[in-house]
Amino acid sequence: MTKKELAELLKYSSPREIYVITHYNVLKQVFCPFRVTVLQEIGVLKRGQIVLVQEIKVTLELKTVYIIDNDAYYYYHFNIMM
């Protein structure tokens, strides 16, 4: 994906909200900041720790990244608390 294509796609998204499908197949809109549980040690974060996601970003490869304490982490290291 080119930077131009990514810019076009991001026109329709927000760094302050994310849509999540719950275990009950309900679509929910979650706004930043929201709480997540750390699934494995990553950087300074410890497994089981609860932290706040300040923003949501997307890489050029379309991978979701959470901004936590001004550091970027891939989404798959966390579980969203609802």
Secondary structure, 3 states (H helix, E strand, C coil): CCHHHHHHHHCCCCCCEEEEECCCCCEEEEECCEEEEECCCECCECCCCEEEECEEEECCCCCEEEEECCEEEEHHHEEECC
